[in-house]
Amino acid sequence: MKDFKDKVLFVTGGGSGAGFGQAKLFSEAGCKVVIADVRQDHLDQAVKYLKDKGAPVHGIKLDITDRAAYAAAADEVEAVFGTPPQLLFNTAGVNTFGPAEASTYEDYDWVMGVCLDGVINGMVTFVPRMIKAGLGGYIVTTASMGGFWGGPITAPYSAAKAAVINLMESYRASLGKYGIGVSVLCPASINSNIHNAGETRPAHLQKTGYLMDQGAIDSLEFIYKSGLDPVDLAKWLKKGIEEEQLYIIPYPEEKAALEAHFKLIVDSVLPVEADPVNTQRRVDAWKAMMEMAKEAATDPAKAKTGFGRANPELDWVKPAVPRPAVPPTD
Ligand SMILES: NC(=O)c1ccc[n+]([C@@H]2O[C@H](COP(=O)([O-])OP(=O)(O)OC[C@H]3O[C@@H](n4cnc5c(N)ncnc54)[C@H](O)[C@@H]3O)[C@@H](O)[C@H]2O)c1
């Protein structure tokens, strides 16, 4: 997508940090912006900022983990701007860090609830509406470099971010046929307010295994202060959307670590020579399955397999044309 004029943008976490940077930049590019945020103070200051500029903006107080509220927010967008969004930015996120072995269910439920379930809620709420509107569009989820690898103190956060990277790969492979592009933004650090994320942690999920005292918050703030400016990050995001990049990673210092990580994975694969007969049998079966599924997609009436098809009651879903498990770059 290259033309953002009059596009409706729905950005979660748009009241602060990366999301606010996206709201500012894409508003300047001509979007009508809907800012959704769980914090009223963040929401108010962000909406006021854009209103003062005379830009079309609408604020919705939304906890993205609340599915009923999410559906109501989607109805509100259509009531206010007349269409579902053409641009959906799943940007809201929270973090908290401590040893994996100290993690409580509440640490997982809070972080994965916002960072993974919140994104799923955005996709399940908006994707059908976007497809039915037939206007095409673009979806970006903000993951994190932390989603490419686990670490000793990042278990819930890395797991959630890994999942949303993977989720965007799946949706990208699926939504292209509707003219809807998908990217995943993977920042290292951002100069944001995420060190204060604990302030939105719900009362019933307070039990934590991590030490989150003022010292911990101060050191996180110190790290984030040197992070990328949210508007600069949004500029890289816009470029990534214009170039339809799947992964948007405007952090050159991460390249060597990514290369080392993925080399380790690739080097762990058994070479064909070690087991050629079984390998060939599996490859042949996979190819046959792909052919059957491709036939099913192009002529559903003659389908020999039900594998991977939508419930026929959903009349807005086009059949998926499967393909081998290669990096989803198209
Ligand atoms: N700050 C970093 O260094 C960094 C690095 C990598 C990835 N990220 C990711 O960037 C995204 C944006 O974070 P940020 O750093 O700008 O933080 P931020 O705290 O400045 O902004 C996040 C916004 O999301 C809102 N939010 C939190 N929970 C919500 C919920 N349940 N429903 C709706 N809104 C909610 C917050 O109120 C806040 O306004 C997050 O997904 C985060 O994981 C941040």
The ligand as an SDF file (V2000), in Angstrom:
LIG
                    3D

 44 48  0  0  0  0  0  0  0  0999 V2000
    9.5760   -0.1240   24.1920 N   0  0  0  0  0  0  0  0  0  0  0  0
   10.3320   -1.0280   23.6320 C   0  0  0  0  0  0  0  0  0  0  0  0
   11.5690   -0.9790   23.7330 O   0  0  0  0  0  0  0  0  0  0  0  0
    9.7220   -2.1210   22.8010 C   0  0  0  0  0  0  0  0  0  0  0  0
   10.5710   -3.0160   22.1430 C   0  0  0  0  0  0  0  0  0  0  0  0
   10.0130   -4.0180   21.3490 C   0  0  0  0  0  0  0  0  0  0  0  0
    8.6550   -4.1040   21.1930 C   0  0  0  0  0  0  0  0  0  0  0  0
    7.8570   -3.2060   21.8520 N   0  0  0  0  0  0  0  0  0  0  0  0
    6.4180   -3.3210   21.6390 C   0  0  0  0  0  0  0  0  0  0  0  0
    5.9200   -2.0940   21.1530 O   0  0  0  0  0  0  0  0  0  0  0  0
    4.5270   -2.0280   21.4320 C   0  0  0  0  0  0  0  0  0  0  0  0
    4.2030   -0.6440   21.9510 C   0  0  0  0  0  0  0  0  0  0  0  0
    4.8120   -0.4820   23.2290 O   0  0  0  0  0  0  0  0  0  0  0  0
    5.5090    0.8590   23.6860 P   0  0  0  0  0  0  0  0  0  0  0  0
    6.9230    0.5240   23.9790 O   0  0  0  0  0  0  0  0  0  0  0  0
    5.1960    1.9490   22.7750 O   0  0  0  0  0  0  0  0  0  0  0  0
    4.7930    1.0410   25.1230 O   0  0  0  0  0  0  0  0  0  0  0  0
    3.8700    2.1740   25.7520 P   0  0  0  0  0  0  0  0  0  0  0  0
    3.5860    1.6730   27.1380 O   0  0  0  0  0  0  0  0  0  0  0  0
    4.4890    3.5210   25.6220 O   0  0  0  0  0  0  0  0  0  0  0  0
    2.5430    2.1200   24.8810 O   0  0  0  0  0  0  0  0  0  0  0  0
    1.6910    1.0000   24.9240 C   0  0  0  0  0  0  0  0  0  0  0  0
    0.2480    1.4540   25.0070 C   0  0  0  0  0  0  0  0  0  0  0  0
   -0.5650    0.2760   25.0210 O   0  0  0  0  0  0  0  0  0  0  0  0
   -1.6000    0.4830   25.9610 C   0  0  0  0  0  0  0  0  0  0  0  0
   -2.1130   -0.8040   26.4500 N   0  0  0  0  0  0  0  0  0  0  0  0
   -1.5490   -1.6420   27.3440 C   0  0  0  0  0  0  0  0  0  0  0  0
   -2.3510   -2.6720   27.5850 N   0  0  0  0  0  0  0  0  0  0  0  0
   -3.4640   -2.4940   26.8240 C   0  0  0  0  0  0  0  0  0  0  0  0
   -4.6660   -3.2190   26.6590 C   0  0  0  0  0  0  0  0  0  0  0  0
   -4.9170   -4.3420   27.3460 N   0  0  0  0  0  0  0  0  0  0  0  0
   -5.5920   -2.7470   25.7750 N   0  0  0  0  0  0  0  0  0  0  0  0
   -5.3730   -1.5960   25.0860 C   0  0  0  0  0  0  0  0  0  0  0  0
   -4.2580   -0.8520   25.2320 N   0  0  0  0  0  0  0  0  0  0  0  0
   -3.3120   -1.3020   26.0990 C   0  0  0  0  0  0  0  0  0  0  0  0
   -0.9700    1.2900   27.0640 C   0  0  0  0  0  0  0  0  0  0  0  0
   -1.9380    1.9780   27.8480 O   0  0  0  0  0  0  0  0  0  0  0  0
   -0.0750    2.2340   26.2850 C   0  0  0  0  0  0  0  0  0  0  0  0
   -0.7190    3.4520   26.0050 O   0  0  0  0  0  0  0  0  0  0  0  0
    4.2390   -3.1560   22.4020 C   0  0  0  0  0  0  0  0  0  0  0  0
    3.6300   -4.2260   21.7010 O   0  0  0  0  0  0  0  0  0  0  0  0
    5.5990   -3.5760   22.8860 C   0  0  0  0  0  0  0  0  0  0  0  0
    5.6510   -4.9120   23.3000 O   0  0  0  0  0  0  0  0  0  0  0  0
    8.3470   -2.2330   22.6510 C   0  0  0  0  0  0  0  0  0  0  0  0
  1  2  1  0
  2  3  2  0
  2  4  1  0
  4  5  1  0
  4 44  2  0
  5  6  2  0
  6  7  1  0
  7  8  2  0
  8  9  1  0
  8 44  1  0
  9 10  1  0
  9 42  1  0
 10 11  1  0
 11 12  1  0
 11 40  1  0
 12 13  1  0
 13 14  1  0
 14 15  2  0
 14 16  1  0
 14 17  1  0
 17 18  1  0
 18 19  2  0
 18 20  1  0
 18 21  1  0
 21 22  1  0
 22 23  1  0
 23 24  1  0
 23 38  1  0
 24 25  1  0
 25 26  1  0
 25 36  1  0
 26 27  1  0
 26 35  1  0
 27 28  2  0
 28 29  1  0
 29 30  1  0
 29 35  2  0
 30 31  1  0
 30 32  2  0
 32 33  1  0
 33 34  2  0
 34 35  1  0
 36 37  1  0
 36 38  1  0
 38 39  1  0
 40 41  1  0
 40 42  1  0
 42 43  1  0
M  CHG  2   8   1  16  -1
M  END
$$$$
